[in-house]
């Protein structure tokens, strides 16, 4: 008989909306929307413990209101986006550093590069660059696809949605073998019913397989193209 067991959450955090990831030892990591200072936490469930405990607490400066799941690098550091908080109150890309237990904002959104990056986890390429979507902001206020180059602490807008190619993306991106990025936008397109989009020449480095974005899409994908200039 299958058994469904709930792991107890501490009173210091609540409302884990997104899923969790697991390390090689079977420990689980995730985020909560509330708890801590009322603005969410990053938590861990040690394998076999049956208890979830906070690793870091959001305080507005480093982010607030987290809806998506974390990703990890080879050193065990965790990354994600927060829908609020940061320098402009419009969300952050944050990092939990395993060695120091510090939860910090790598970069803050300012509406021009995106606003309210709540849905879908980040993805990372072989160079450690992070890619994701924001539901609002950008040139037409319809959302953006963004990148944080490893070590840069800067959000770069790769493309802004304009309604025709999509509006209000709430998804995790996936990459193909050539580094093109794909996802869905909830609105926009024909009759404002949403789109499947493609971003070519994204700069996504694929020389080493990246587990969080290992879905390869066939040429038959129905997509709308958004192009930008090649990097120098």
JOTA-V595762 format. One record per pair of residues at least 4 apart in sequence whose ideal C-beta (glycine too) atoms are under 8 Angstrom apart, sorted by the first residue. I is the first residue (numbers start at 1). J is the second residue. D is the distance in whole Angstrom. If there is no record, write none. Layout:
I;J;D
I;J;D
//
This chain:
5;50;8
7;45;5
7;49;8
7;50;5
7;51;6
7;52;6
8;50;6
8;51;5
8;52;7
9;13;6
9;14;7
9;16;7
9;32;8
9;43;8
9;52;5
10;35;8
10;51;7
10;52;6
10;53;6
10;54;7
12;35;6
12;36;6
12;41;7
12;54;6
13;32;5
13;34;7
13;35;3
13;36;6
13;40;7
13;41;4
13;43;6
13;52;8
13;54;5
14;32;6
14;33;8
14;34;5
14;35;4
15;32;5
15;33;4
15;34;5
15;35;7
16;20;8
16;30;6
16;31;7
16;32;5
16;33;8
16;43;7
16;52;8
17;31;8
17;32;8
17;33;5
17;66;8
17;67;5
18;30;6
18;31;6
18;66;7
18;67;6
18;68;5
18;69;4
18;121;7
19;30;7
19;69;5
20;28;4
20;29;6
20;30;4
20;45;7
20;69;7
21;28;7
21;29;5
21;30;7
21;69;7
21;70;6
21;71;7
21;72;6
22;26;6
22;27;7
22;28;6
22;29;8
23;27;5
23;29;7
23;72;7
23;76;7
25;47;6
26;47;4
26;48;8
27;44;6
27;45;7
27;46;5
27;47;5
28;44;7
28;45;4
28;47;8
29;42;7
29;43;7
29;44;5
29;45;8
29;55;8
29;70;6
29;72;7
29;78;6
30;42;8
30;43;6
30;69;6
30;70;7
31;40;6
31;41;7
31;42;6
31;43;7
31;66;4
31;67;8
31;68;7
31;69;7
31;70;6
31;80;6
32;36;8
32;40;5
32;41;5
32;43;6
32;66;7
33;40;5
33;65;6
33;66;6
33;67;6
34;38;6
34;39;7
34;40;6
35;40;6
35;41;5
35;54;7
35;57;8
36;40;6
36;41;4
36;54;6
36;57;3
36;58;6
36;59;8
37;57;6
37;58;7
37;59;5
37;60;8
39;57;8
39;58;4
39;59;6
39;60;6
39;63;7
39;64;4
39;65;7
39;84;8
39;85;7
40;57;8
40;58;4
40;63;7
40;64;6
40;65;6
40;66;5
40;82;7
41;54;4
41;55;7
41;56;7
41;57;5
41;58;7
42;54;7
42;55;5
42;56;5
42;66;8
42;70;7
42;78;6
42;80;8
42;96;5
42;103;6
43;52;5
43;53;6
43;54;5
43;55;6
44;52;7
44;53;6
44;55;5
45;49;6
45;50;8
45;51;7
45;52;5
45;53;8
46;51;8
46;53;8
55;78;8
55;96;6
55;101;7
55;103;7
56;96;5
56;101;7
56;102;7
56;103;3
57;103;7
58;62;6
58;63;5
58;64;5
58;66;7
58;82;6
58;85;7
58;94;8
58;103;7
59;64;8
59;85;8
60;64;5
60;84;8
60;85;5
61;85;7
61;86;7
61;105;7
62;82;8
62;85;7
62;86;8
62;92;6
62;94;6
62;103;6
62;104;5
62;105;5
63;81;8
63;82;3
63;84;7
63;85;4
63;86;6
63;91;7
63;92;4
63;94;5
63;105;6
64;82;6
64;83;7
64;84;4
64;85;4
65;82;6
65;83;4
65;84;4
65;85;7
65;118;7
66;80;6
66;81;8
66;82;5
66;83;7
67;83;6
67;118;4
67;119;6
68;80;6
68;81;6
68;118;7
68;119;6
68;120;6
68;121;5
68;122;8
68;172;8
69;80;7
69;121;5
70;78;4
70;79;6
70;80;5
70;96;7
70;121;7
71;78;7
71;79;5
71;80;7
71;121;6
71;122;6
71;123;7
71;124;6
71;212;5
72;76;6
72;77;7
72;78;5
72;79;8
73;77;5
73;79;7
73;124;7
73;128;7
75;98;6
75;99;7
76;98;4
77;95;6
77;96;6
77;97;5
77;98;5
78;95;7
78;96;4
78;98;8
79;93;7
79;94;7
79;95;5
79;96;8
79;106;8
79;122;6
79;124;7
79;130;6
80;93;8
80;94;6
80;121;7
80;122;6
81;91;6
81;92;7
81;93;6
81;94;7
81;117;4
81;118;7
81;122;6
81;132;6
81;134;8
82;86;7
82;91;6
82;92;5
82;94;6
82;105;8
82;117;8
83;91;5
83;116;5
83;117;6
83;118;4
84;89;6
84;90;7
84;91;6
84;116;8
85;89;7
85;91;7
85;92;6
85;105;8
86;90;7
86;91;6
86;92;4
86;105;6
86;108;3
86;109;6
87;105;8
87;108;4
87;110;7
88;108;6
88;109;7
88;110;5
88;111;7
90;108;7
90;109;4
90;110;6
90;111;6
90;114;8
90;115;4
90;116;7
90;137;7
91;108;7
91;109;4
91;114;7
91;115;7
91;116;6
91;117;5
91;118;8
91;134;7
92;105;4
92;106;7
92;107;7
92;108;5
92;109;7
93;105;7
93;106;5
93;107;5
93;117;8
93;122;7
93;130;6
93;132;8
93;148;5
93;155;7
94;103;6
94;104;7
94;105;5
94;106;6
95;103;8
95;104;6
95;106;5
96;101;8
96;102;7
96;103;5
97;101;7
97;102;5
97;103;8
97;104;7
106;148;6
106;153;5
107;148;6
107;153;5
107;154;6
107;155;5
108;155;8
109;113;6
109;114;5
109;115;6
109;117;6
109;134;6
109;137;7
109;155;6
111;115;5
111;136;8
111;137;4
111;141;8
112;137;7
112;138;7
112;157;7
113;134;8
113;137;7
113;138;7
113;144;6
113;146;6
113;155;5
113;156;7
113;157;5
114;133;8
114;134;3
114;136;7
114;137;4
114;138;6
114;143;7
114;144;4
114;146;5
114;155;7
114;157;7
115;134;6
115;135;7
115;136;4
115;137;3
115;141;8
116;134;6
116;135;5
116;136;5
116;137;7
117;132;6
117;133;7
117;134;4
117;135;7
117;146;8
118;135;6
118;170;7
119;133;8
119;135;7
119;169;8
119;170;3
119;171;6
120;132;7
120;133;6
120;169;8
120;170;6
120;171;5
120;172;3
120;173;7
120;183;8
121;132;8
121;172;5
121;212;7
122;130;5
122;131;7
122;132;5
122;172;8
122;212;8
123;130;7
123;131;5
123;132;7
123;172;7
123;173;5
123;174;7
123;175;7
123;210;7
123;212;5
123;213;4
124;128;6
124;129;7
124;130;6
124;131;7
124;210;6
124;212;6
124;213;8
125;129;5
125;131;7
125;175;7
125;179;7
125;204;5
125;205;4
125;206;7
125;210;6
125;213;8
126;205;5
126;206;7
126;207;5
126;208;4
126;209;8
126;210;6
127;150;6
127;205;4
128;150;4
128;151;8
129;147;6
129;148;7
129;149;5
129;150;5
129;203;7
129;204;7
129;205;7
130;147;7
130;148;4
130;150;8
131;145;7
131;146;7
131;147;5
131;158;8
131;173;6
131;175;8
131;181;6
131;202;7
131;204;6
132;145;8
132;146;6
132;172;8
132;173;7
133;143;6
133;144;7
133;145;6
133;146;7
133;169;4
133;170;7
133;171;6
133;173;7
133;183;6
134;138;7
134;143;6
134;144;5
134;146;6
134;169;8
135;143;5
135;168;5
135;169;6
135;170;6
136;141;6
136;142;7
136;143;6
136;168;7
137;141;6
137;143;7
137;144;6
138;142;6
138;143;6
138;144;4
138;157;6
138;160;3
138;161;6
139;160;4
139;162;7
140;160;6
140;161;7
140;162;5
140;163;6
142;160;7
142;161;4
142;162;6
142;163;6
142;166;7
142;167;4
142;168;7
142;188;7
143;160;7
143;161;4
143;166;7
143;167;6
143;168;6
143;169;5
143;185;7
144;157;5
144;158;8
144;159;7
144;160;5
144;161;7
145;157;8
145;158;5
145;159;5
145;169;8
145;173;7
145;181;7
145;183;8
145;199;6
145;202;8
145;226;8
146;155;5
146;156;6
146;157;6
146;158;6
147;155;8
147;156;5
147;158;5
147;202;8
147;203;7
148;152;6
148;153;8
148;154;7
148;155;6
148;156;7
149;154;7
149;156;7
152;156;8
158;199;6
158;202;6
158;203;7
158;228;6
159;199;5
159;226;5
159;228;6
161;165;6
161;166;5
161;167;6
161;168;8
161;169;7
161;185;6
161;188;7
161;197;8
161;226;8
162;188;8
163;167;5
163;187;8
163;188;5
163;192;8
164;188;7
164;189;7
164;224;8
165;185;8
165;188;7
165;189;7
165;195;6
165;197;6
165;224;5
165;225;8
165;226;5
166;184;8
166;185;3
166;187;7
166;188;4
166;189;6
166;194;7
166;195;4
166;197;5
166;224;7
167;185;6
167;186;7
167;187;4
167;188;3
167;192;8
168;185;6
168;186;5
168;187;5
168;188;7
169;183;6
169;184;7
169;185;4
169;186;7
169;197;8
170;186;6
171;183;4
171;184;5
171;185;8
172;183;7
173;181;5
173;182;7
173;183;5
173;213;7
174;181;7
174;182;5
174;183;7
174;213;5
174;215;4
174;217;7
175;179;6
175;180;7
175;181;6
175;182;8
175;202;7
175;204;5
175;206;7
175;210;7
175;213;4
175;215;8
176;180;5
176;182;7
176;216;5
176;217;5
177;206;6
177;216;6
178;206;7
179;201;8
179;202;6
179;203;7
179;204;4
179;205;7
179;206;5
180;198;6
180;199;7
180;200;5
180;201;8
180;202;6
180;204;8
181;198;7
181;199;4
181;202;5
181;204;6
182;196;7
182;197;7
182;198;5
182;199;8
182;217;6
182;221;7
182;223;7
183;196;8
183;197;6
184;194;6
184;195;7
184;196;6
184;197;7
185;189;7
185;194;6
185;195;5
185;197;6
186;194;5
187;192;6
187;193;8
187;194;6
188;192;6
188;194;7
188;195;6
189;193;6
189;194;6
189;195;4
189;224;7
195;223;8
195;224;5
196;221;7
196;222;5
196;223;5
196;224;7
197;223;6
197;224;5
197;225;8
197;226;6
198;221;7
198;223;4
198;224;7
198;225;6
198;226;7
199;226;5
199;227;8
199;228;8
200;225;6
200;226;8
200;227;5
201;227;7
201;228;6
201;229;7
201;230;5
201;231;8
203;231;6
204;213;8
206;210;7
209;214;6
210;214;7
217;221;5
//
